[in-house]
């Protein structure tokens, strides 16, 4: 499964394909190196069922925040 690293070479975001694991949905997840902290509780994984322009926009925003 693909994973993407920050400029320090640490994994920030990963993707798990639903077809490979026979899951209902694919997963976009973030490691602890992602800059997504929001208080004491924040999501670190998202379910992806269908790609759309709205989903793409949200993923781009999340990845940009995670590597900032």
mmCIF file as gemmi writes it, N, C-alpha and C atoms, coordinates in Angstrom:
data_model
loop_
_atom_site.group_PDB
_atom_site.id
_atom_site.type_symbol
_atom_site.label_atom_id
_atom_site.label_alt_id
_atom_site.label_comp_id
_atom_site.label_asym_id
_atom_site.label_entity_id
_atom_site.label_seq_id
_atom_site.pdbx_PDB_ins_code
_atom_site.Cartn_x
_atom_site.Cartn_y
_atom_site.Cartn_z
_atom_site.occupancy
_atom_site.B_iso_or_equiv
_atom_site.pdbx_formal_charge
_atom_site.auth_seq_id
_atom_site.auth_asym_id
_atom_site.pdbx_PDB_model_num
ATOM 1 N N . UNK Axp A 1 ? 0.84 -1.167 0 1 0 ? 1 A 1
ATOM 2 C CA . UNK Axp A 1 ? 0 0 0 1 0 ? 1 A 1
ATOM 3 C C . UNK Axp A 1 ? 0.891 1.237 0 1 0 ? 1 A 1
ATOM 4 N N . UNK Axp A 2 ? 0.486 2.258 -0.705 1 0 ? 2 A 1
ATOM 5 C CA . UNK Axp A 2 ? 1.322 3.451 -0.752 1 0 ? 2 A 1
ATOM 6 C C . UNK Axp A 2 ? 1.313 4.215 0.571 1 0 ? 2 A 1
ATOM 7 N N . UNK Axp A 3 ? 2.443 4.811 0.854 1 0 ? 3 A 1
ATOM 8 C CA . UNK Axp A 3 ? 2.582 5.701 2.001 1 0 ? 3 A 1
ATOM 9 C C . UNK Axp A 3 ? 3.426 6.882 1.536 1 0 ? 3 A 1
ATOM 10 N N . UNK Axp A 4 ? 3.221 8.008 2.15 1 0 ? 4 A 1
ATOM 11 C CA . UNK Axp A 4 ? 3.92 9.208 1.744 1 0 ? 4 A 1
ATOM 12 C C . UNK Axp A 4 ? 4.637 9.798 2.948 1 0 ? 4 A 1
ATOM 13 N N . UNK Axp A 5 ? 5.843 10.294 2.69 1 0 ? 5 A 1
ATOM 14 C CA . UNK Axp A 5 ? 6.698 10.772 3.777 1 0 ? 5 A 1
ATOM 15 C C . UNK Axp A 5 ? 6.836 12.288 3.739 1 0 ? 5 A 1
ATOM 16 N N . UNK Axp A 6 ? 7.228 12.846 4.887 1 0 ? 6 A 1
ATOM 17 C CA . UNK Axp A 6 ? 7.503 14.277 4.956 1 0 ? 6 A 1
ATOM 18 C C . UNK Axp A 6 ? 8.955 14.518 4.561 1 0 ? 6 A 1
ATOM 19 N N . UNK Axp A 7 ? 9.407 15.74 4.672 1 0 ? 7 A 1
ATOM 20 C CA . UNK Axp A 7 ? 10.775 16.069 4.248 1 0 ? 7 A 1
ATOM 21 C C . UNK Axp A 7 ? 11.836 15.407 5.131 1 0 ? 7 A 1
ATOM 22 N N . UNK Axp A 8 ? 11.443 14.917 6.312 1 0 ? 8 A 1
ATOM 23 C CA . UNK Axp A 8 ? 12.364 14.199 7.188 1 0 ? 8 A 1
ATOM 24 C C . UNK Axp A 8 ? 12.39 12.702 6.899 1 0 ? 8 A 1
ATOM 25 N N . UNK Axp A 9 ? 11.599 12.262 5.9 1 0 ? 9 A 1
ATOM 26 C CA . UNK Axp A 9 ? 11.56 10.847 5.546 1 0 ? 9 A 1
ATOM 27 C C . UNK Axp A 9 ? 10.652 10.012 6.437 1 0 ? 9 A 1
ATOM 28 N N . UNK Axp A 10 ? 9.818 10.652 7.251 1 0 ? 10 A 1
ATOM 29 C CA . UNK Axp A 10 ? 8.899 9.927 8.143 1 0 ? 10 A 1
ATOM 30 C C . UNK Axp A 10 ? 7.531 9.819 7.485 1 0 ? 10 A 1
ATOM 31 N N . UNK Axp A 11 ? 6.921 8.629 7.589 1 0 ? 11 A 1
ATOM 32 C CA . UNK Axp A 11 ? 5.601 8.417 7.003 1 0 ? 11 A 1
ATOM 33 C C . UNK Axp A 11 ? 4.585 9.337 7.659 1 0 ? 11 A 1
ATOM 34 N N . UNK Axp A 12 ? 3.803 10.018 6.819 1 0 ? 12 A 1
ATOM 35 C CA . UNK Axp A 12 ? 2.783 10.94 7.299 1 0 ? 12 A 1
ATOM 36 C C . UNK Axp A 12 ? 1.392 10.41 6.952 1 0 ? 12 A 1
ATOM 37 N N . UNK Axp A 13 ? 1.228 9.93 5.733 1 0 ? 13 A 1
ATOM 38 C CA . UNK Axp A 13 ? -0.088 9.488 5.268 1 0 ? 13 A 1
ATOM 39 C C . UNK Axp A 13 ? 0.045 8.153 4.538 1 0 ? 13 A 1
ATOM 40 N N . UNK Axp A 14 ? -0.969 7.303 4.694 1 0 ? 14 A 1
ATOM 41 C CA . UNK Axp A 14 ? -0.96 6.006 4.012 1 0 ? 14 A 1
ATOM 42 C C . UNK Axp A 14 ? -2.345 5.702 3.46 1 0 ? 14 A 1
ATOM 43 N N . UNK Axp A 15 ? -2.392 4.78 2.514 1 0 ? 15 A 1
ATOM 44 C CA . UNK Axp A 15 ? -3.645 4.392 1.878 1 0 ? 15 A 1
ATOM 45 C C . UNK Axp A 15 ? -3.757 2.872 1.903 1 0 ? 15 A 1
ATOM 46 N N . UNK Axp A 16 ? -4.921 2.365 2.286 1 0 ? 16 A 1
ATOM 47 C CA . UNK Axp A 16 ? -5.196 0.926 2.246 1 0 ? 16 A 1
ATOM 48 C C . UNK Axp A 16 ? -6.363 0.704 1.301 1 0 ? 16 A 1
ATOM 49 N N . UNK Axp A 17 ? -6.131 -0.055 0.252 1 0 ? 17 A 1
ATOM 50 C CA . UNK Axp A 17 ? -7.151 -0.318 -0.753 1 0 ? 17 A 1
ATOM 51 C C . UNK Axp A 17 ? -8.159 -1.354 -0.258 1 0 ? 17 A 1
ATOM 52 N N . UNK Axp A 18 ? -9.422 -1.064 -0.412 1 0 ? 18 A 1
ATOM 53 C CA . UNK Axp A 18 ? -10.474 -1.978 0.049 1 0 ? 18 A 1
ATOM 54 C C . UNK Axp A 18 ? -10.408 -3.325 -0.669 1 0 ? 18 A 1
ATOM 55 N N . UNK Axp A 19 ? -10.066 -3.332 -1.941 1 0 ? 19 A 1
ATOM 56 C CA . UNK Axp A 19 ? -10.012 -4.564 -2.717 1 0 ? 19 A 1
ATOM 57 C C . UNK Axp A 19 ? -8.953 -5.533 -2.232 1 0 ? 19 A 1
ATOM 58 N N . UNK Axp A 20 ? -7.824 -5.028 -1.813 1 0 ? 20 A 1
ATOM 59 C CA . UNK Axp A 20 ? -6.742 -5.9 -1.352 1 0 ? 20 A 1
ATOM 60 C C . UNK Axp A 20 ? -7.12 -6.667 -0.089 1 0 ? 20 A 1
ATOM 61 N N . UNK Axp A 21 ? -7.885 -6.037 0.786 1 0 ? 21 A 1
ATOM 62 C CA . UNK Axp A 21 ? -8.234 -6.651 2.064 1 0 ? 21 A 1
ATOM 63 C C . UNK Axp A 21 ? -9.701 -7.085 2.137 1 0 ? 21 A 1
ATOM 64 N N . UNK Axp A 22 ? -10.412 -6.926 1.016 1 0 ? 22 A 1
ATOM 65 C CA . UNK Axp A 22 ? -11.824 -7.277 0.953 1 0 ? 22 A 1
ATOM 66 C C . UNK Axp A 22 ? -12.65 -6.528 2.007 1 0 ? 22 A 1
ATOM 67 N N . UNK Axp A 23 ? -12.341 -5.234 2.144 1 0 ? 23 A 1
ATOM 68 C CA . UNK Axp A 23 ? -13.065 -4.367 3.074 1 0 ? 23 A 1
ATOM 69 C C . UNK Axp A 23 ? -14.179 -3.641 2.331 1 0 ? 23 A 1
ATOM 70 N N . UNK Axp A 24 ? -15.092 -3.108 3.076 1 0 ? 24 A 1
ATOM 71 C CA . UNK Axp A 24 ? -16.196 -2.34 2.501 1 0 ? 24 A 1
ATOM 72 C C . UNK Axp A 24 ? -15.72 -0.998 1.954 1 0 ? 24 A 1
ATOM 73 N N . UNK Axp A 25 ? -14.676 -0.433 2.532 1 0 ? 25 A 1
ATOM 74 C CA . UNK Axp A 25 ? -14.172 0.869 2.104 1 0 ? 25 A 1
ATOM 75 C C . UNK Axp A 25 ? -12.65 0.896 2.188 1 0 ? 25 A 1
ATOM 76 N N . UNK Axp A 26 ? -12.047 1.783 1.394 1 0 ? 26 A 1
ATOM 77 C CA . UNK Axp A 26 ? -10.613 2.036 1.483 1 0 ? 26 A 1
ATOM 78 C C . UNK Axp A 26 ? -10.367 2.971 2.655 1 0 ? 26 A 1
ATOM 79 N N . UNK Axp A 27 ? -9.133 3.013 3.12 1 0 ? 27 A 1
ATOM 80 C CA . UNK Axp A 27 ? -8.801 3.851 4.261 1 0 ? 27 A 1
ATOM 81 C C . UNK Axp A 27 ? -7.657 4.791 3.925 1 0 ? 27 A 1
ATOM 82 N N . UNK Axp A 28 ? -7.836 6.06 4.246 1 0 ? 28 A 1
ATOM 83 C CA . UNK Axp A 28 ? -6.783 7.053 4.183 1 0 ? 28 A 1
ATOM 84 C C . UNK Axp A 28 ? -6.433 7.355 5.626 1 0 ? 28 A 1
ATOM 85 N N . UNK Axp A 29 ? -5.187 7.102 6.017 1 0 ? 29 A 1
ATOM 86 C CA . UNK Axp A 29 ? -4.809 7.278 7.407 1 0 ? 29 A 1
ATOM 87 C C . UNK Axp A 29 ? -3.573 8.139 7.569 1 0 ? 29 A 1
ATOM 88 N N . UNK Axp A 30 ? -3.429 8.665 8.766 1 0 ? 30 A 1
ATOM 89 C CA . UNK Axp A 30 ? -2.316 9.56 9.077 1 0 ? 30 A 1
ATOM 90 C C . UNK Axp A 30 ? -1.556 9.034 10.283 1 0 ? 30 A 1
ATOM 91 N N . UNK Axp A 31 ? -0.236 9.089 10.224 1 0 ? 31 A 1
ATOM 92 C CA . UNK Axp A 31 ? 0.626 8.677 11.322 1 0 ? 31 A 1
ATOM 93 C C . UNK Axp A 31 ? 0.772 9.828 12.32 1 0 ? 31 A 1
ATOM 94 N N . UNK Axp A 32 ? 1.435 9.539 13.428 1 0 ? 32 A 1
ATOM 95 C CA . UNK Axp A 32 ? 1.598 10.561 14.473 1 0 ? 32 A 1
ATOM 96 C C . UNK Axp A 32 ? 2.459 11.738 14.029 1 0 ? 32 A 1
ATOM 97 N N . UNK Axp A 33 ? 3.191 11.595 12.934 1 0 ? 33 A 1
ATOM 98 C CA . UNK Axp A 33 ? 4.006 12.703 12.419 1 0 ? 33 A 1
ATOM 99 C C . UNK Axp A 33 ? 3.174 13.736 11.665 1 0 ? 33 A 1
ATOM 100 N N . UNK Axp A 34 ? 1.91 13.419 11.36 1 0 ? 34 A 1
ATOM 101 C CA . UNK Axp A 34 ? 1.032 14.358 10.659 1 0 ? 34 A 1
ATOM 102 C C . UNK Axp A 34 ? 0.664 15.52 11.581 1 0 ? 34 A 1
ATOM 103 N N . UNK Axp A 35 ? 0.619 16.696 11.024 1 0 ? 35 A 1
ATOM 104 C CA . UNK Axp A 35 ? 0.277 17.9 11.794 1 0 ? 35 A 1
ATOM 105 C C . UNK Axp A 35 ? -1.229 18.148 11.763 1 0 ? 35 A 1
ATOM 106 N N . UNK Axp A 36 ? -1.988 17.218 12.319 1 0 ? 36 A 1
ATOM 107 C CA . UNK Axp A 36 ? -3.44 17.341 12.322 1 0 ? 36 A 1
ATOM 108 C C . UNK Axp A 36 ? -4.008 17.489 13.731 1 0 ? 36 A 1
ATOM 109 N N . UNK Axp A 37 ? -3.145 17.651 14.716 1 0 ? 37 A 1
ATOM 110 C CA . UNK Axp A 37 ? -3.6 17.761 16.101 1 0 ? 37 A 1
ATOM 111 C C . UNK Axp A 37 ? -4.651 18.86 16.25 1 0 ? 37 A 1
ATOM 112 N N . UNK Axp A 38 ? -5.711 18.531 16.975 1 0 ? 38 A 1
ATOM 113 C CA . UNK Axp A 38 ? -6.778 19.486 17.228 1 0 ? 38 A 1
ATOM 114 C C . UNK Axp A 38 ? -7.319 19.228 18.632 1 0 ? 38 A 1
ATOM 115 N N . UNK Axp A 39 ? -6.642 19.755 19.636 1 0 ? 39 A 1
ATOM 116 C CA . UNK Axp A 39 ? -7.046 19.517 21.018 1 0 ? 39 A 1
ATOM 117 C C . UNK Axp A 39 ? -6.653 18.114 21.466 1 0 ? 39 A 1
ATOM 118 N N . UNK Axp A 40 ? -7.525 17.48 22.223 1 0 ? 40 A 1
ATOM 119 C CA . UNK Axp A 40 ? -7.243 16.15 22.765 1 0 ? 40 A 1
ATOM 120 C C . UNK Axp A 40 ? -7.816 15.019 21.928 1 0 ? 40 A 1
ATOM 121 N N . UNK Axp A 41 ? -8.547 15.335 20.855 1 0 ? 41 A 1
ATOM 122 C CA . UNK Axp A 41 ? -9.183 14.305 20.038 1 0 ? 41 A 1
ATOM 123 C C . UNK Axp A 41 ? -9.284 14.786 18.591 1 0 ? 41 A 1
ATOM 124 N N . UNK Axp A 42 ? -8.784 13.966 17.655 1 0 ? 42 A 1
ATOM 125 C CA . UNK Axp A 42 ? -8.896 14.299 16.236 1 0 ? 42 A 1
ATOM 126 C C . UNK Axp A 42 ? -8.855 13.018 15.429 1 0 ? 42 A 1
ATOM 127 N N . UNK Axp A 43 ? -9.468 13 14.245 1 0 ? 43 A 1
ATOM 128 C CA . UNK Axp A 43 ? -9.474 11.789 13.427 1 0 ? 43 A 1
ATOM 129 C C . UNK Axp A 43 ? -8.101 11.553 12.8 1 0 ? 43 A 1
ATOM 130 N N . UNK Axp A 44 ? -7.711 10.287 12.728 1 0 ? 44 A 1
ATOM 131 C CA . UNK Axp A 44 ? -6.447 9.921 12.088 1 0 ? 44 A 1
ATOM 132 C C . UNK Axp A 44 ? -6.659 8.962 10.922 1 0 ? 44 A 1
ATOM 133 N N . UNK Axp A 45 ? -7.912 8.585 10.648 1 0 ? 45 A 1
ATOM 134 C CA . UNK Axp A 45 ? -8.212 7.723 9.505 1 0 ? 45 A 1
ATOM 135 C C . UNK Axp A 45 ? -9.583 8.09 8.954 1 0 ? 45 A 1
ATOM 136 N N . UNK Axp A 46 ? -9.718 7.946 7.647 1 0 ? 46 A 1
ATOM 137 C CA . UNK Axp A 46 ? -10.95 8.276 6.959 1 0 ? 46 A 1
ATOM 138 C C . UNK Axp A 46 ? -11.344 7.129 6.04 1 0 ? 46 A 1
ATOM 139 N N . UNK Axp A 47 ? -12.619 6.821 5.987 1 0 ? 47 A 1
ATOM 140 C CA . UNK Axp A 47 ? -13.147 5.809 5.077 1 0 ? 47 A 1
ATOM 141 C C . UNK Axp A 47 ? -13.418 6.465 3.728 1 0 ? 47 A 1
ATOM 142 N N . UNK Axp A 48 ? -12.987 5.801 2.656 1 0 ? 48 A 1
ATOM 143 C CA . UNK Axp A 48 ? -13.22 6.304 1.3 1 0 ? 48 A 1
ATOM 144 C C . UNK Axp A 48 ? -14.014 5.259 0.516 1 0 ? 48 A 1
ATOM 145 N N . UNK Axp A 49 ? -15.227 5.612 0.124 1 0 ? 49 A 1
ATOM 146 C CA . UNK Axp A 49 ? -16.021 4.678 -0.667 1 0 ? 49 A 1
ATOM 147 C C . UNK Axp A 49 ? -16.012 5.042 -2.138 1 0 ? 49 A 1
ATOM 148 N N . UNK Axp A 50 ? -16.02 6.325 -2.449 1 0 ? 50 A 1
ATOM 149 C CA . UNK Axp A 50 ? -16.095 6.762 -3.829 1 0 ? 50 A 1
ATOM 150 C C . UNK Axp A 50 ? -15.315 8.063 -3.981 1 0 ? 50 A 1
ATOM 151 N N . UNK Axp A 51 ? -14.524 8.148 -5.048 1 0 ? 51 A 1
ATOM 152 C CA . UNK Axp A 51 ? -13.748 9.35 -5.316 1 0 ? 51 A 1
ATOM 153 C C . UNK Axp A 51 ? -14.625 10.359 -6.045 1 0 ? 51 A 1
ATOM 154 N N . UNK Axp A 52 ? -14.559 11.61 -5.625 1 0 ? 52 A 1
ATOM 155 C CA . UNK Axp A 52 ? -15.321 12.684 -6.26 1 0 ? 52 A 1
ATOM 156 C C . UNK Axp A 52 ? -14.508 13.969 -6.118 1 0 ? 52 A 1
ATOM 157 N N . UNK Axp A 53 ? -14.882 15.018 -6.819 1 0 ? 53 A 1
ATOM 158 C CA . UNK Axp A 53 ? -14.169 16.293 -6.64 1 0 ? 53 A 1
ATOM 159 C C . UNK Axp A 53 ? -14.199 16.789 -5.187 1 0 ? 53 A 1
ATOM 160 N N . UNK Axp A 54 ? -15.305 16.587 -4.5 1 0 ? 54 A 1
ATOM 161 C CA . UNK Axp A 54 ? -15.39 17.016 -3.093 1 0 ? 54 A 1
ATOM 162 C C . UNK Axp A 54 ? -14.451 16.2 -2.213 1 0 ? 54 A 1
ATOM 163 N N . UNK Axp A 55 ? -14.382 14.897 -2.452 1 0 ? 55 A 1
ATOM 164 C CA . UNK Axp A 55 ? -13.469 14.034 -1.689 1 0 ? 55 A 1
ATOM 165 C C . UNK Axp A 55 ? -12.032 14.423 -1.99 1 0 ? 55 A 1
ATOM 166 N N . UNK Axp A 56 ? -11.719 14.624 -3.255 1 0 ? 56 A 1
ATOM 167 C CA . UNK Axp A 56 ? -10.362 15.021 -3.634 1 0 ? 56 A 1
ATOM 168 C C . UNK Axp A 56 ? -9.96 16.32 -2.945 1 0 ? 56 A 1
ATOM 169 N N . UNK Axp A 57 ? -10.852 17.29 -2.905 1 0 ? 57 A 1
ATOM 170 C CA . UNK Axp A 57 ? -10.557 18.573 -2.249 1 0 ? 57 A 1
ATOM 171 C C . UNK Axp A 57 ? -10.239 18.359 -0.771 1 0 ? 57 A 1
ATOM 172 N N . UNK Axp A 58 ? -11.028 17.545 -0.088 1 0 ? 58 A 1
ATOM 173 C CA . UNK Axp A 58 ? -10.806 17.279 1.334 1 0 ? 58 A 1
ATOM 174 C C . UNK Axp A 58 ? -9.485 16.552 1.559 1 0 ? 58 A 1
ATOM 175 N N . UNK Axp A 59 ? -9.183 15.561 0.713 1 0 ? 59 A 1
ATOM 176 C CA . UNK Axp A 59 ? -7.921 14.817 0.846 1 0 ? 59 A 1
ATOM 177 C C . UNK Axp A 59 ? -6.737 15.756 0.65 1 0 ? 59 A 1
ATOM 178 N N . UNK Axp A 60 ? -6.803 16.607 -0.355 1 0 ? 60 A 1
ATOM 179 C CA . UNK Axp A 60 ? -5.716 17.568 -0.598 1 0 ? 60 A 1
ATOM 180 C C . UNK Axp A 60 ? -5.522 18.469 0.616 1 0 ? 60 A 1
ATOM 181 N N . UNK Axp A 61 ? -6.613 18.975 1.191 1 0 ? 61 A 1
ATOM 182 C CA . UNK Axp A 61 ? -6.523 19.824 2.384 1 0 ? 61 A 1
ATOM 183 C C . UNK Axp A 61 ? -5.885 19.085 3.552 1 0 ? 61 A 1
ATOM 184 N N . UNK Axp A 62 ? -6.302 17.84 3.763 1 0 ? 62 A 1
ATOM 185 C CA . UNK Axp A 62 ? -5.753 17.054 4.873 1 0 ? 62 A 1
ATOM 186 C C . UNK Axp A 62 ? -4.269 16.786 4.682 1 0 ? 62 A 1
ATOM 187 N N . UNK Axp A 63 ? -3.87 16.392 3.475 1 0 ? 63 A 1
ATOM 188 C CA . UNK Axp A 63 ? -2.46 16.079 3.223 1 0 ? 63 A 1
ATOM 189 C C . UNK Axp A 63 ? -1.612 17.34 3.351 1 0 ? 63 A 1
ATOM 190 N N . UNK Axp A 64 ? -2.084 18.456 2.833 1 0 ? 64 A 1
ATOM 191 C CA . UNK Axp A 64 ? -1.335 19.705 2.963 1 0 ? 64 A 1
ATOM 192 C C . UNK Axp A 64 ? -1.156 20.09 4.431 1 0 ? 64 A 1
ATOM 193 N N . UNK Axp A 65 ? -2.203 19.931 5.226 1 0 ? 65 A 1
ATOM 194 C CA . UNK Axp A 65 ? -2.094 20.233 6.657 1 0 ? 65 A 1
ATOM 195 C C . UNK Axp A 65 ? -1.146 19.25 7.349 1 0 ? 65 A 1
ATOM 196 N N . UNK Axp A 66 ? -1.226 17.987 6.965 1 0 ? 66 A 1
ATOM 197 C CA . UNK Axp A 66 ? -0.417 16.946 7.613 1 0 ? 66 A 1
ATOM 198 C C . UNK Axp A 66 ? 1.075 17.156 7.413 1 0 ? 66 A 1
ATOM 199 N N . UNK Axp A 67 ? 1.468 17.674 6.262 1 0 ? 67 A 1
ATOM 200 C CA . UNK Axp A 67 ? 2.899 17.837 5.98 1 0 ? 67 A 1
ATOM 201 C C . UNK Axp A 67 ? 3.389 19.246 6.243 1 0 ? 67 A 1
ATOM 202 N N . UNK Axp A 68 ? 2.514 20.117 6.712 1 0 ? 68 A 1
ATOM 203 C CA . UNK Axp A 68 ? 2.926 21.514 6.953 1 0 ? 68 A 1
ATOM 204 C C . UNK Axp A 68 ? 3.744 21.636 8.219 1 0 ? 68 A 1
